[in-house]
Amino acid sequence: MNPILRNILGVLASVIAGGMLNMGIILISGSIIPPPEGTDMTTTEGIKAAMHLMEAKHFIMPFLAHALGSLLGAFVAAKLVATHKMKFAIGVGVWFFLGGVSMVFMVPSPLWFTVLDLGVAYIPMAYFGGMLATKQSG
């Protein structure tokens, strides 16, 4: 397969895989760690209104969704692309990071979570995912 086409398809597959894992974790998070009583976590407005009721435990699943989505996306990218595997893995992490930054503006969260999430869940996890993928194939 043409390397450019393989790179494009690899990045597309990695963004889809990471996004699906992220969304899957978010969808099941309420059954693992129930949201505060009487809150509506299905809309942006509901999440904003409930933010003052959130405890640290309510941020575990979103952090895992972001971190594991970035990790998987980067891993898939590094496995599937033809060239520049780590660059594409980090690029996928940057893509998810930009999504995280946009979420900070749409749904403000406590400063400690914003710093932890943006600082650890995206680029470092993408680097780790890329390293895992390249070490396995090398």
N, C-alpha and C positions, 0 to 999 in steps of 0.2 A: 504494500500500500504506500502511496505517496506520503512522505514524512510530514508534509504540511497538513494534509488531510487527516493523517493519524493524530497529529498534535491537536487540531481543532476538535476532532471527535473525542479525544481523550479528555480534554478540558471540559467539554460539554457533559460527558459522562460523569466526570468528577464533581462538577457543580450539582448535577442532578442527584448523585448518590449522597453527597454531603448534605444537601438540602432536604432530601427525604429522611435521612437519619435525624437531622435536627428537628424536623416537623413531627416525626414519629415520637421522639422523646417528649416534645412539648405536648402532644396530644395525650400521652399516657401519664404525664406528670401529676395531674390532679387526682388520679387514682392512687398514686404512690404517696404523695404529700398533699393532702387535701388543702384547698385554699381556705382563707379565713371564712368563717361562717357568714352567710348572707351576701357573698360577693359574686359578681358576674365577671368571670375571667375569659369570656368568649369575645369580648370587644375591647378595642383600645381604650375607649372611654371607661369601661368597667374596670380595667386594670389600673388606669390612672386613679380612679376613685378609690380603689382598694389599696393603693400603694402604702398609705399610712398604717394599714393593718398588717402588712407583711412582716414576717420575722425572717431571720437569716435562713432558716430551713426552706423557705419558699423560693429562695434564689438558687438552691442546689441544682434543681432540674434544668432551669434555663442555662446555667453555667455549663452543665454536662452536655446539653444539646448543642451549645455553641462550640465547645471544645471538641467533642467527639465528631460533630459534623465537619469541622475544619480538618481534624485528623484524618477522617475517612476520605474526604474530598482530596486532600493532598496525597494521601496514599494511592488512591485510584489514579490521580493524574500522573504521579511518578511511575506507576506501573504501566500505564497505557500510552503515554506520549513517546514519540520516537527519539526526540533530542531534548537537551536542556532539562532533564528530569527535575532537578531541584528548583530551577527557576520557575518551572510551571507549578510545582507543588507550592512554593511560596506565593506565586501569583494567585492560586486558588485561595490561600489563606488571606491574602489582601482583599480578594473579592468578598469573602465572608466577613472580614474586618469592616469593610465599607457598609455591609448590611448591619453589623453591630453598631456602628456609629449612627446610622440612620435610625435604629431603634432607640438609641439614647435620646434623640431629639423627639421621637414620636411618643415614647413612654419613658419619661424621666424616672430614674431609679436612684437609690442611695449612692452617694459618692464612692463608698467603699466597694460596692458591687461594680459600678462603672469602671473604676480603676482596675479591679481584679479581672473583670470580663475582657475589657479591651486590651489589657496588658498581657494576659496569659492564655485566653481561650482561642485566639486566632493565629497570629504569626508563629508563636512558639510551638503550638500544636501542629501547625502546617509543616514546620521544619521537622518536627519529630516524625510526622507521617511520611514525609519525603525521605527521611533517613531510614525509617523502617523498610520502605519499599525498595530503596536502592541497595541497602545491605542484603536483603533477601535475594535480589537478582544478581548481585555481584559476587 
